């Protein structure tokens, strides 16, 4: 699967590699939302730097955002930081930011890991 995630304490680290399709992104969102529903996390660091091609459009991103709208709002705010160095990834992540930002989640898009990790208050690696 081109999208994988692992959890370190209360932060989820997501990595997209190669070609990412709408169905793969939806499957990932459903898995991650299910985990969030069982044990909420405070942040997600989503790395798109190894994604070679993103076969997505605004409608696909809207469907993914809808998956998250079905999740019960937690008592605390969550943060999602995208690392999107390419123009294509940055544009898609920015569109998703508009669709997903809500009262309980802040979504931001960054060009590099350092800025994203800093915003999430994560130590440097």
Buried (B, 14 or more C-beta within 10 A) or exposed (E): EBBEBEEEEEBBBBBBBEEBBBEBBBBBBBBBBEBBEEEBBBBBBBBBBEBEEBEBEEEBBBBBBEBBEEBEEBEEEBBBBBBBBBEBBBEBBBBBBEBBBBEBBBBBBBBEBEBBBBBBEBEEE
